[in-house]
Amino acid sequence: MRPLNTMTRRELEAYIAEKREAMRKAEMMGVENEYRVLERQVLIAESYFIDLSLIEPGKIYKVISNENHYFKVEYIKGTFVWGFFVGGEEKETAIPVSMLQLNKKG
């Protein structure tokens, strides 16, 4: 498989569709760990569609699909934001940019 950062938008969309189908099958079979790995692969691939200029270091963003979780962005590296979950016990961590609820510019 080619690295995600070399794929065209159409190739990424096909990759995501393939992973989502595999997620559906894993869920039907009750294979939780496989489902979670595939879910993370989709989130990483979706990050290539995000306009990184919408993300401001130092700002706090709501985490998509995670009720009442917020993430303070320290910096962006590639398709990941590094920072801290608000109220979390963890040291600095990274999450795919696609997990942030962003406000569109314009």
Buried (B, 14 or more C-beta within 10 A) or exposed (E): EEEBEEBEEEEBBEBBEBBBEBBEEBBEEEEEEBBEBBBBBBBBBBBBEBEEEEBEEEEEBBBEEEEEBBBBBBEBEEBBBBBBBBEEEEEEEBBBBBBBEBEEEE
